[in-house]
């Protein structure tokens, strides 16, 4: 088995597309800025985040037509220089809710939300610094 992607069901596709592509700097697979689907990948690694227009999935599963309440996901992205990356994405429109701060002696994190309210955790793995 292989994890193909984490897919977020969103109602404002354009705002989320802008956030993951322009603000966080992930690479879109096809450039489908109007949706209803797009996969984003970081510069390294094989994991990806995909956006799916919630109304399209509601045609398959009726219950998805309801408005999402509460935090249903946490997207985690690893970066090499957390402080610098947070400064960079703040200049591009991100709002950091927490951090950068140590979570453990081996992990520094920062948290923000995408336009749909999905939590995004940025991690810097300190253990890798040797």
N, C-alpha and C positions, 0 to 999 in steps of 0.2 A: 504494500500500500504506500502511496505517496501523497502528501498534502499538496494539492494543486494551488489553492488560494484561500484567502478569507474574503468572503463577499459581504459587503454592507448593503442593506436595503435602504435606499434613500428616497426622499420626496423632492428635494431640490437638487437635481442631478447636476445642473450647471455650477452651482456654488460648491458642491463637493468636488467636482472635477477640477475646478480652479484651486481649491484647497490642497488636494493631494498632488496635483501637477505643478502648479505655480508656487504655492506657499511652501509645501514640504519638499518640492524638487524631485518627486518620483517621476519616472518616465512612463507616459501612456503607451499602451501597446499599439493602438490603431488611430488615435486622434479623434475618437468619436465623442467630441465635447458635448453633444446634445443627447447622448445616450442612445438607447436605454441601458447600455452596458459598456464598461471599459475596465481593463486591468492595468494596474500600475505596478512598476517594479523599481526597486532601488538599483543603483549602479552596480552593486555586487550582490551575490547570492541568488537563489532561485525562488524564494518565497515572493508572493505578490499579494496585493490588495485589489479587490475588484469592487466596482460600484454597480449596483443593479437598481434600476428604477422600481420602486416599491409597487407601483400600480401594475407593472408588467407581471411581477410575481404574484400579485393578488388575483390575476386571471387564472393562475394555476392553483393557488391555495387561498380560498376566500378570506380566511382569518387574517391574512396579511394586509387586507384593506383597512384594518383598524390602525389608528395612530399609535406609533410606538411610544411607550411610556417607560421612564427610568433608563438606567444604563444597562444596555444589553450586550455591549461589547467593549473590549479594550484592545486597541491595535498597538502592538509593541514594535518599535523600530530601534535598531542599534546604530549608534553613531560613534565616531572616533573621538571627536572633540565637542562634548556636549555644550559647554559654555559658548563657544564660537558659533555652533550651529543654532543655538537658541537666539543669539543676537542676529544672525542672518535671517532666520525665518520671521522674527519680530519685525524686522525692516520690511518684509514682504507681506505683512498683515496678520501674522499669527499673534495670539494672545496667550502667553504662558500663565497657567493657573497656579502652578506650584513648581518650585525649583529654579534652576538646577540645585539639587541637594542630595546628600548621601542617603541611600536607602539602607545599605549595609556597608561593611568595610570594603566590599568588592564591587559595589554597584552604585552609580550616581544616576539619578533620574530627573526628568522634568515632565510635567503633564499639561496638556492642552485639550481642546475639543475641536472637532470638525464642525462645519455649519449645521449638521444634523444633531449635534450633541454627543456624538460618539467620542469616547475618551481615547486619547492617543498618549502613550507613554514613550518617551525618548529615553534610551538607556545608553550609558557609557560603561563598558565592562572594565573595571579597574584591574581585575585579576590578570588581564592580558598584557598589562604594562610591564610585568616582570620585575 
